[in-house]
């Protein structure tokens, strides 16, 4: 596993742990179809959360939230629609979050969730 992949996997695990500790259930991790990938799909009650995880090890490129531009938002909405239709899931509400994860040199992480980011 290369460094970029390792960083990404570590960030996704940190975000997942954050959500699970708050009562969310993981529906899917790294779900893929022909147009792209959803990092995390979670649920709590009748709410489904689609979470894009952006992980950083330094601040050179800014935080993860800034990396989710308009084009990425449109793609995530399209992916979520395909996911929900394929899984025959019709929740009362769908929320799009961005998890901005900072991996620290000591191996720990800091997770900041931007709920209802778009």
Secondary structure, 3 states (H helix, E strand, C coil): CCHHHHHHHHHHHHHHHHHHCCCCEEEEEEEEECCEEEEEEEEECCEEEEEEEEEECCCCCCCCHHHCCHHHHHHHHHHHHHHHHHCCCCCCEEEEEEEEEEECCCCCEEEEEECCCC
